[in-house]
């Protein structure tokens, strides 16, 4: 299968973003129709209560201006209240959406072969895109092939897959699906889609109330009342009346449901095209994603999902969760044929069929599509990473994972072992400092932990700096479910280890920020909406600090930092009167203070700032160096932004060099040319 040209996909990305903004005009239109529907319910209630007989008496008329204004106010309050309630509920992260649908969390150390394969695939994609590893969930009992990502930020994101996807997809196909979901996180679609659940909940609330009323009354008629205590004897006549009235409310509320589906469908269709395009950029393997889509088309269950509350989140999923409708503009996803043809122009529209566990192609020949035996062979055992590498960020991720010893990789998935791994990453190679660090660990967690960390630190000698960064990304994920007191203790020990020699390296600084974001996100309080900044003018000095440090970290002869600074400034719009700061201002203490102020920026402005920093790092012929990557990782962790994908492709990993001292060594801490950005006192950070 010939890969699509990049230009075609980049154009589709731009079109998808522009059309999404235009299609959001449906939302205020939906609100107006819901208000009209609630007015209809009110008028209907006046007929039932006989108030309509006073319609010709202005003082008593149920339709007088003051009463109708009150109805409209109540309608607006219902919509806004329902939306705010849902948004508050969703603010806890993507796990709320996953658990509401009955999804089960996959533990990082799971020994199940299918789950292990899924974990490996998600970790590869997270490392390739330099995102925190999202929480992984499975929707059990669903034979359809589907998945979704949910959450507001990369730090609270989760990915969910169905049993059918795990069972029926090969590794490359599952990789394509996960790349699609990771793309939703990187492109900001996940935040938009999760927020849309909350915003649309208020519009759907009338329909939900009507259906709940029908359900409760119907159970009362069947002799199973649901706590309806104030109805006289719960008579069947009253219950039947409630059923009729509930259906009428549902009918009027369906107007809101219909328009919410329009919003879901219109926005989702464009973002699905964007995610497909980005998935191809990530994997450089359109065939895997195309074959996953073809299998959905050939499977009797398709991509259908019958989980509780799945309908209100239908726009999140990889494939349409509902049977295909003859009304195309209410579908939440583009037609399968269209998505496949964009990936494979030679597709003839014929989907494979699953018969007796084997996939059959258009000519009814088995073996055209990988069957169960081939799939199991591809995923058997822990060596699933040892597959043919592809070009791009995914190949870099696989190369990094393959370069790391298996025993070390297994440790990062077990909470006690992961804790020791984090400590070991911070061990200094000088005997005096290391003895002090080991004594700190022994005092906090005992001699056994101290001895374990000492052994681990010796095994880490020779691991590349990028390999250490992979460990720093994976290990905190295993600690995220520990009690808060345990997490705080780990953070306390880490801070003491970092400052044991009175210096801080960029690696240590980055690890601390990643750990804080994972284990104590509450310390990064976002400002109230009224206090958020939607311009860089009030934080120009802080922006200048980050751009200056990033530009000066280039550190190559013949490359003027002024040019990198100017390139980043131009990416911000070029209207800020900022100049490159001197080297003495380019310290981690200044970076810390700047980030604290920049946390007040709105989400879109944070992403724009990160893209500007990426432009600075990419300026010149040389790719970004490891110090710039570390700084960018720390900034993205602090601001809770996705790592810019173009920076991932521009920075290949450093090779594994035997007997390389850990980056926390005092030799590195005193090194130049970036010493002004690396060497600070503990009190400054």
C-alpha positions, 0 to 999 in steps of 0.5 A: 500500500503506497503511503498518502502524500504528506501534503494531502494530509497536511491540507486535510488537517488545516481544513478540519481545524477551520471547519470545526470552528464554523460548525460550532455555530450549531451549539447556540442554535441548539440552545434556542431550540431547547428553550423553545421546546421547554416553552412547548412543555410549559404550554402542554402542562397548562393544558393538563392543569386547565390553566389555559382557560384563563388565556383571555384574562391578562392578569391570570393568563399563564402566557403573560409576559412575566410568566413566560420570562420566568419559563425562559429563565428556568430553561436557561438555568436548566441548560447551564446548570446541567452543563456546569454540573457535568463539566465539574464531574468531568474535571476529575479527568478521563477516568470519569468517562471510562468508569461511567461506561463500565470500563475496567482499568488495565494495571501496568504490570498485567501478565495477560498477553492481550493486555500486555500487548496493548500496554506495549503499544500505548507506551510506544505511542506515548514515548514516540509523541513524548506524552505521559503514558495515559491510563489504559482501560478495556470495555469488556463484553463488546465484540465491536472494534472501537476505542476512544481517548478522554480527558482534559489534559495529557496528564489526566488522559485515558485510552479505552479499547473494546474486547473486540479490538484486542481480540481481532486486531493485529499489532500493527492495526492496534498500533494504528488505532492507538496512534489515532487516539494519541493524535486526538490528545496531541491535536487538542481534540480530546479536550474539545470532545470531553468538554463537549460532553459537558456542554451538550449535557445541558441540551440533552437534559430535557430528553434525559429527564423524560426518559428517566420519568418513563423508566421510573413510572414503567417500573412502578406499573410492573410492581417495582417502583423506584422510590416514588413515595408521594404518589397516592398508592402508586396507582397504575392510572397515575403511573400510566399518566406519568408514562404518557407525560414522560414520553411527551417531555422526551418528545419535546426534549428530543429537539435538544437531543437532535441538535446535540447530535448535529453538533457531535456529528459535525465536529466529530467528523472533521476531527476524525479526519484530522486524527487519521491524518496525524496517525499516519504522521506518527506511524508512517504506516497507513496500512495498519490503520486502513486495515483496522477500518476495513475489519470494522466494515467486515465485522457483523458487530462493526464498531457498535458499543452498547455501554451505559452512557456511550451515546452521550460520548459517541463523538469520542469513539474511533468508529460510530457506535450506532448502526449506520443511519440513512441520514448521513449528516447525523453520523458522528464519523465519516463513512468507512469507505471514505476514511479507507480511501484516504489512507489507501486510494486503491481500496475497491470498497470490498470489506473482508469477512470473518468466518470461523476465526479467519478473515476472508478477502473479497475473493473468499480466500483465507490468509488475505487478512491475518487470522488468529494464528498469525495474530497470536504469533505477532503478539506472543511473549514480551518480545513484541517490540522486536518488530520491523521498525518504521520511519519516524517517531515510532521507530525512535520509540521502538529503538529506545525501548529495545535498547533498554534491558528487559529487567529494567523495563519490567521494573517501571510497571511495578509500584515498589520497583518503580519507586526505586527506579526513580531514586536510582535515576538521580544517583550521582556517580561521585562516591561522596554524594552517592553515600549521602543520597543512599543515607537519605533513602535509608532514613526515609524508606529503610536500608533494604530500599537503599541497597536496592537503589544502589544496585539499580544505579549500577545497572543504569550505567551505560544507558543513554540520556534518552533511555533515562528519560523513557524511564522517567516517563514510565515509572511515575505512571506506576505510582499514580494510584498510590495513596497521597501520603505515599506519593508525597513521601516519594516527592520529598525523597526526590527533592532531597536527592536532587539537592544533595550536591547543591546543584540541579541539572536539566535532567533532574529538573525535568524529572521533578516536574514530570513527577510533580505533575503525575503525583501532585497535580493539585499544586498546579492550580489553574486560575479561575476563568475570570483571571485567565490570561488571553494575551502574552502582553502581561507575561512578556518578560516570562515569555522572554525568559523561556525563549532566551533559555531555549535559544542559548541552549543550542550551544553550537559555534556559528549559531547565534541565539538571536536568530532562534529567539527571533524565530520563536517571537515571530511564531507568537505573532511578532508584536511583543517588544522582547529582546534576548536576555543575557546569559546570567538571566538564563537560569532554572530559577528564572524558568521556575518563576516564569512558569509559575506566572505563565500557568495563568495563560489560557490553554490555547495560549499555552500551546502557542507558546510551546510551539514558539519554543519548538520553533526556537529549538528547530532554528538552524541546521542542527537538530534540537539537542538533548538539553533543549529536549529536557527543557521542553519536557519540563515546560510541557509537564508544568503547563500540561501541554502536549509535546510538539510533534515536529520537535519529536521528529527533529530530535533523534535519540542519543545513542547508547554509549557504554560506561557513560556516567549518569546525567546527574553527575557533578561533571555534567553539572559544571559543564558549559555551554549551558551551565547558566541554564543548568547550574543553580542553587537548591534555594533558587529552585 
